[in-house]
Amino acid sequence: MKAVYLDHAATTPIRNEVREAMEPYLSESFGNPSSLHRWGREASAALEDARATVAEALGAHSREIYFTRGGTESDNLAVLGCCEFMKTHEKRLTLVVSAIEHSAVLDPAKLVTERQGIDLVTLPVSQDGVLDQELIRLALESGPTVVSLMWVNNETGLVFPVPEISSLVNELGGTIHTDAVQAVGKIPVNVRESSIHLLTASGHKIYGPKSTGILFVRSGVDLVPLVHGGGQEQALRAGTEDVAGAVGFACSLQLAVEEQQQLCKRLTALRSVLERRLLETIPGLRINVQNANRASHISSIAIDDIDGEDLLAALDLEGIAASGGSACESGSTQTSHVITALYGEETSTATVRFSLGCETTEQEIEQTIIKLTSIVTRLRKLGAAS
């Protein structure tokens, strides 16, 4: 039976169009974009064309787009760079994050609060996926504040009302960053239509190359660089740019934005079938944040009386790729901090994330339903026997 890949929130294959766009800059057009000769000028032109493409897709200006090595670097640059700059000008600074942010935001947040003495506010999230915006308002009214909120949660697909919150932050003089790694290409994202100051995106989540990403920095926002030793990326991110990677990222983003509406409609239908059938066939199953606003490509499912590692291993043996949560923390034996923040400790409950992609078919969804139902029945019998 055909293998089924349902882990697109972890990574995606490079599209043929993206590979073809990158190929010239991996071979004959290999110049350093900082060089003044024709090879360098050719590379520089390609880099700036890619920057313009990204800017147009996100509703930004070209000068507001900075190429990085991916989502983690962009998140670090946004959180650390913004907080460290502001702390040099403010005696007191507050950083606000949610309890379900990616570790690429939570870890820098912890680091900068320890280094700089910044007040850290961690917002709880209800089981319905609701943030208490009044806590954000209180932080903003207390003094200079940086807010960092993930637009689409990578484990559950939960969508935070980032445009709405960005208006509140802007109104009260704060600065807001959003990790939009799982948002771009999945929901409408346009910085011109919001008050977002900083935005992270990554290439390999949208059928682009790995180790590529961008940070949108709205004009007028200042950051302290994390990497030093060159004047690249307007002196914000030193190091010779990966021209092929930038071209690939731009191509993948452009395609993702163009196809977003159509893809969302198709994946919503597929996910609905998956969730409805699983709820009908497997007792003790919960769709995490089921009634909240969710991006169409992610379904997070909790199943009682099952070991999570056993479940994922059994799915893998049946040729189905899924995950227990964030791929960046797949080596950890600890329960997902996202699920714990939403539902508390659940020692006998397994969580599995199915994330759909542009090539996911009805047949693959049907195959997954049949296999998962069989696996859960078998594992529960084994658990009862032991």
C-alpha positions as CSV (number, residue, x, y, z in Angstrom):
1,M,0.0,0.0,0.0
2,K,1.2,3.5,-0.8
3,A,3.0,5.4,2.0
4,V,1.2,8.4,3.3
5,Y,3.0,11.6,4.3
6,L,0.9,13.7,6.7
7,D,3.7,15.7,8.4
8,H,3.7,18.8,6.2
9,A,3.9,21.1,9.3
10,A,7.3,19.6,9.9
11,T,8.6,20.1,6.4
12,T,7.5,19.9,2.8
13,P,9.2,18.7,-0.4
14,I,10.7,21.3,-2.8
15,R,8.3,22.0,-5.7
16,N,9.7,21.5,-9.2
17,E,9.1,25.2,-10.0
18,V,11.2,26.2,-7.0
19,R,14.0,23.8,-7.9
20,E,14.1,25.1,-11.4
21,A,14.2,28.7,-10.2
22,M,17.1,27.9,-7.9
23,E,19.2,25.8,-10.3
24,P,21.0,28.6,-12.2
25,Y,22.3,30.1,-8.9
26,L,23.7,26.7,-7.9
27,S,25.8,26.5,-11.1
28,E,26.7,29.1,-13.7
29,S,25.4,32.1,-11.8
30,F,27.4,31.5,-8.7
31,G,28.7,35.0,-7.9
32,N,28.9,36.7,-4.5
33,P,26.3,39.4,-4.4
34,S,28.7,41.7,-2.7
35,S,31.2,41.5,-5.5
36,L,31.4,44.4,-8.0
37,H,32.2,42.3,-11.1
38,R,29.5,41.0,-13.5
39,W,29.2,37.7,-11.6
40,G,28.5,39.6,-8.4
41,R,26.2,42.0,-10.1
42,E,24.2,39.2,-11.6
43,A,23.9,37.5,-8.2
44,S,22.9,40.8,-6.5
45,A,20.2,41.5,-9.1
46,A,18.7,38.0,-8.5
47,L,18.8,38.6,-4.7
48,E,17.0,41.9,-5.0
49,D,14.5,40.5,-7.4
50,A,13.8,37.8,-4.9
51,R,13.4,40.4,-2.1
52,A,11.0,42.4,-4.3
53,T,8.9,39.2,-4.9
54,V,8.7,38.4,-1.2
55,A,7.8,42.0,-0.4
56,E,5.0,42.0,-3.0
57,A,3.6,38.7,-1.7
58,L,3.5,40.0,1.9
59,G,2.4,43.6,1.2
60,A,5.7,45.0,2.3
61,H,8.4,47.2,0.9
62,S,11.6,45.6,-0.4
63,R,13.7,47.4,2.2
64,E,11.7,45.8,5.0
65,I,12.6,42.2,4.0
66,Y,15.7,40.6,5.5
67,F,16.8,37.1,4.4
68,T,17.8,34.7,7.1
69,R,18.6,31.0,7.6
70,G,15.1,30.1,8.6
71,G,12.3,30.6,11.1
72,T,14.3,29.9,14.2
73,E,16.9,32.6,13.3
74,S,14.2,35.1,12.4
75,D,12.4,34.5,15.7
76,N,15.6,35.0,17.6
77,L,16.5,38.1,15.8
78,A,13.0,39.6,16.3
79,V,12.8,38.8,20.0
80,L,16.4,39.3,21.1
81,G,17.2,42.1,18.7
82,C,14.1,44.1,19.5
83,C,14.3,43.7,23.3
84,E,18.0,44.4,23.5
85,F,17.6,47.5,21.4
86,M,14.7,48.8,23.5
87,K,16.4,47.9,26.8
88,T,19.2,50.3,25.9
89,H,16.7,53.1,25.8
90,E,14.2,52.1,28.5
91,K,14.7,51.5,32.2
92,R,11.9,49.0,32.3
93,L,10.6,46.7,29.5
94,T,8.0,44.0,29.4
95,L,7.9,41.1,27.0
96,V,4.6,39.3,26.4
97,V,4.4,35.8,24.9
98,S,1.7,33.1,24.9
99,A,2.2,29.8,26.7
100,I,1.9,27.9,23.3
101,E,4.6,29.7,21.4
102,H,7.3,27.7,19.5
103,S,10.5,27.2,21.5
104,A,12.2,29.5,18.9
105,V,10.3,32.3,20.7
106,L,10.0,30.9,24.3
107,D,13.7,30.1,24.7
108,P,14.9,33.6,23.5
109,A,12.3,35.1,25.7
110,K,13.7,33.3,28.7
111,L,17.2,34.2,27.7
112,V,16.6,37.9,27.2
113,T,14.7,38.2,30.5
114,E,17.6,36.6,32.4
115,R,20.2,38.7,30.6
116,Q,18.5,42.1,30.5
117,G,16.2,41.9,33.5
118,I,13.1,42.3,31.4
119,D,9.7,41.5,32.8
120,L,8.2,38.4,31.1
121,V,4.4,37.9,30.9
122,T,3.3,34.5,29.6
123,L,-0.4,34.5,28.5
124,P,-2.5,31.5,29.3
125,V,-4.6,30.0,26.5
126,S,-8.0,28.5,27.2
127,Q,-9.1,25.0,25.9
128,D,-11.1,26.9,23.4
129,G,-8.0,28.6,22.1
130,V,-8.8,32.1,23.5
131,L,-6.2,34.6,24.7
132,D,-7.0,37.1,27.4
133,Q,-6.3,40.3,25.5
134,E,-6.9,42.3,28.6
135,L,-3.6,41.0,30.0
136,I,-1.9,42.4,26.9
137,R,-3.6,45.7,27.4
138,L,-2.4,45.8,31.1
139,A,1.2,45.1,30.1
140,L,1.1,47.8,27.4
141,E,-0.4,50.3,29.8
142,S,2.4,49.6,32.3
143,G,5.1,50.8,30.0
144,P,7.2,49.9,27.0
145,T,6.2,46.4,25.8
146,V,7.2,43.9,23.1
147,V,4.6,41.3,22.2
148,S,5.4,38.1,20.3
149,L,2.5,35.8,19.3
150,M,2.4,32.9,16.8
151,W,-0.2,33.6,14.1
152,V,-0.9,29.9,13.5
153,N,0.1,27.4,16.1
154,N,2.4,24.7,14.7
155,E,0.9,21.8,16.8
156,T,-2.8,22.5,16.8
157,G,-3.4,24.9,13.9
158,L,-5.0,27.4,16.3
159,V,-5.2,30.9,14.7
160,F,-4.6,33.8,17.0
161,P,-6.3,37.1,16.0
162,V,-2.9,38.7,15.3
163,P,-4.2,41.6,13.1
164,E,-6.7,42.6,15.8
165,I,-4.0,42.3,18.6
166,S,-1.5,44.2,16.5
167,S,-3.9,47.2,16.3
168,L,-4.2,47.2,20.1
169,V,-0.4,47.0,20.5
170,N,0.1,49.8,18.0
171,E,-2.5,52.0,19.6
172,L,-0.8,51.7,23.0
173,G,2.7,52.3,21.7
174,G,4.0,48.7,21.8
175,T,5.9,46.6,19.3
176,I,4.5,43.3,18.0
177,H,6.3,40.3,16.4
178,T,4.4,37.3,14.9
179,D,5.8,33.9,14.0
180,A,3.9,33.3,10.8
181,V,5.8,30.2,9.7
182,Q,2.6,28.1,9.7
183,A,0.5,31.0,8.5
184,V,1.9,32.1,5.2
185,G,0.3,30.2,2.3
186,K,-2.3,28.8,4.8
187,I,-4.3,32.0,5.7
188,P,-4.3,35.5,4.2
189,V,-1.1,37.3,5.4
190,N,-0.6,40.9,4.4
191,V,1.4,43.3,6.6
192,R,0.0,46.3,4.8
193,E,-3.4,45.4,6.2
194,S,-2.2,45.2,9.8
195,S,0.0,46.9,12.3
196,I,2.5,44.1,12.7
197,H,6.0,45.4,13.2
198,L,8.0,42.1,12.8
199,L,7.1,38.9,11.0
200,T,8.8,35.5,10.6
201,A,8.5,33.2,7.6
202,S,10.3,30.0,6.6
203,G,10.8,28.4,3.2
204,H,10.7,24.7,3.9
205,K,7.1,24.8,5.3
206,I,5.8,26.1,1.9
207,Y,7.6,23.7,-0.5
208,G,10.8,25.8,-0.6
209,P,14.4,25.0,0.4
210,K,15.4,24.3,4.0
211,S,17.5,26.8,5.9
212,T,15.8,29.8,4.2
213,G,13.6,32.4,5.7
214,I,12.9,36.0,6.1
215,L,12.2,38.6,8.8
216,F,9.9,41.4,7.9
217,V,11.0,44.6,9.8
218,R,8.6,47.5,9.4
219,S,10.4,50.7,8.6
220,G,11.2,52.6,11.8
221,V,11.7,49.5,14.0
222,D,15.2,49.0,15.2
223,L,16.9,45.8,16.1
224,V,20.3,44.8,17.5
225,P,22.0,42.3,15.1
226,L,22.8,38.8,16.4
227,V,25.5,38.1,13.8
228,H,28.4,40.5,13.2
229,G,31.2,40.7,10.6
230,G,29.8,42.2,7.5
231,G,27.4,44.7,6.1
232,Q,25.0,42.3,4.4
233,E,21.2,42.7,4.7
234,Q,21.5,46.4,5.6
235,A,24.0,45.4,8.3
236,L,21.3,43.5,10.2
237,R,22.4,40.0,9.3
238,A,26.1,39.6,8.4
239,G,27.3,36.9,6.1
240,T,27.3,36.2,2.3
241,E,23.7,35.7,1.3
242,D,22.4,32.4,-0.1
243,V,21.2,33.7,-3.5
244,A,19.8,30.3,-4.6
245,G,18.0,29.9,-1.3
246,A,16.5,33.4,-1.5
247,V,15.3,32.8,-5.1
248,G,13.8,29.5,-4.0
249,F,12.1,31.1,-1.0
250,A,10.6,33.8,-3.1
251,C,9.3,31.4,-5.7
252,S,7.7,29.1,-3.0
253,L,6.2,32.1,-1.2
254,Q,4.7,33.5,-4.4
255,L,3.2,30.2,-5.4
256,A,1.9,29.6,-1.8
257,V,0.2,33.0,-1.7
258,E,-1.4,32.6,-5.1
259,E,-2.8,29.2,-4.3
260,Q,-3.7,29.8,-0.7
261,Q,-7.5,30.2,-1.1
262,Q,-8.0,27.2,-3.3
263,L,-5.7,25.0,-1.1
264,C,-7.5,26.1,2.1
265,K,-10.9,25.1,0.7
266,R,-9.6,21.6,-0.4
267,L,-7.7,20.9,2.9
268,T,-10.6,22.0,5.0
269,A,-12.8,19.4,3.3
270,L,-10.2,16.7,3.7
271,R,-9.6,17.5,7.4
272,S,-13.3,17.5,8.1
273,V,-13.7,14.0,6.7
274,L,-10.7,12.8,8.7
275,E,-11.9,14.3,12.0
276,R,-15.5,13.3,11.6
277,R,-14.7,9.7,10.8
278,L,-12.2,9.4,13.6
279,L,-14.7,10.8,16.1
280,E,-17.2,8.2,14.9
281,T,-14.9,5.2,15.0
282,I,-12.5,5.7,17.9
283,P,-13.9,6.1,21.5
284,G,-12.1,8.4,23.8
285,L,-10.8,10.6,21.0
286,R,-10.6,14.4,21.1
287,I,-9.9,17.0,18.5
288,N,-7.7,19.6,20.1
289,V,-9.1,23.2,20.0
290,Q,-11.8,21.8,17.7
291,N,-14.2,24.7,18.0
292,A,-11.5,27.4,17.7
293,N,-10.5,29.2,14.5
294,R,-7.9,26.8,13.0
295,A,-5.8,26.7,9.9
296,S,-7.0,24.0,7.5
297,H,-3.8,22.0,7.2
298,I,-3.4,20.8,10.8
299,S,-5.4,18.4,12.8
300,S,-4.3,17.7,16.4
301,I,-5.9,14.6,17.9
302,A,-5.8,13.3,21.5
303,I,-6.5,9.6,22.2
304,D,-7.1,8.2,25.7
305,D,-5.4,5.0,27.0
306,I,-2.6,5.1,24.4
307,D,1.1,5.7,24.6
308,G,2.2,8.4,22.2
309,E,5.5,6.9,21.1
310,D,3.9,3.5,20.5
311,L,1.2,5.1,18.4
312,L,3.6,7.1,16.2
313,A,5.8,4.0,15.8
314,A,2.8,1.9,14.8
315,L,1.7,4.5,12.3
316,D,5.2,4.6,10.8
317,L,5.3,0.8,10.4
318,E,2.0,1.1,8.5
319,G,3.6,3.7,6.2
320,I,1.9,6.8,7.6
321,A,4.1,9.8,8.6
322,A,2.7,12.0,11.4
323,S,4.1,13.5,14.6
324,G,3.4,14.1,18.2
325,G,3.8,17.8,17.9
326,S,6.6,20.1,16.9
327,A,9.3,18.4,14.8
328,C,11.9,20.6,16.5
329,E,11.2,18.8,19.8
330,S,10.6,15.3,18.4
331,G,13.7,14.0,20.3
332,S,12.2,15.0,23.7
333,T,10.3,12.5,25.8
334,Q,8.4,15.2,27.6
335,T,4.8,16.0,26.9
336,S,4.2,18.8,24.4
337,H,4.2,22.1,26.3
338,V,1.4,23.3,23.9
339,I,-1.0,20.5,24.8
340,T,0.0,20.8,28.5
341,A,-0.7,24.5,28.4
342,L,-4.2,23.8,26.9
343,Y,-5.3,20.7,28.8
344,G,-2.9,20.2,31.7
345,E,-0.8,17.0,32.2
346,E,-2.4,14.0,30.5
347,T,-0.2,11.0,31.3
348,S,-2.3,8.3,29.6
349,T,-3.3,10.3,26.5
350,A,-1.5,10.2,23.2
351,T,-1.4,13.3,20.9
352,V,-0.9,12.9,17.2
353,R,-0.6,15.7,14.7
354,F,-1.7,15.1,11.1
355,S,-0.7,17.9,8.8
356,L,-2.0,17.9,5.2
357,G,-0.4,19.2,2.1
358,C,-1.1,20.2,-1.5
359,E,-0.8,16.6,-2.7
360,T,-2.8,14.9,0.1
361,T,-5.6,12.9,-1.5
362,E,-9.0,11.5,-0.3
363,Q,-7.6,8.0,-0.7
364,E,-4.8,8.8,1.7
365,I,-7.2,10.2,4.3
366,E,-9.3,7.1,4.0
367,Q,-6.2,4.9,4.4
368,T,-5.2,6.8,7.5
369,I,-8.6,6.5,9.1
370,I,-8.6,2.7,8.6
371,K,-5.1,2.2,9.8
372,L,-5.3,4.5,12.8
373,T,-8.6,2.9,14.0
374,S,-6.9,-0.6,13.7
375,I,-3.8,0.6,15.5
376,V,-5.7,2.1,18.4
377,T,-7.8,-1.0,18.9
378,R,-4.6,-3.2,18.9
379,L,-2.7,-1.0,21.3
380,R,-5.5,-0.8,23.7
381,K,-5.9,-4.6,23.8
382,L,-2.1,-4.9,24.4
383,G,-2.3,-2.3,27.2
384,A,-5.3,-4.1,28.8
385,A,-3.5,-7.5,28.6
386,S,-0.3,-6.1,30.3
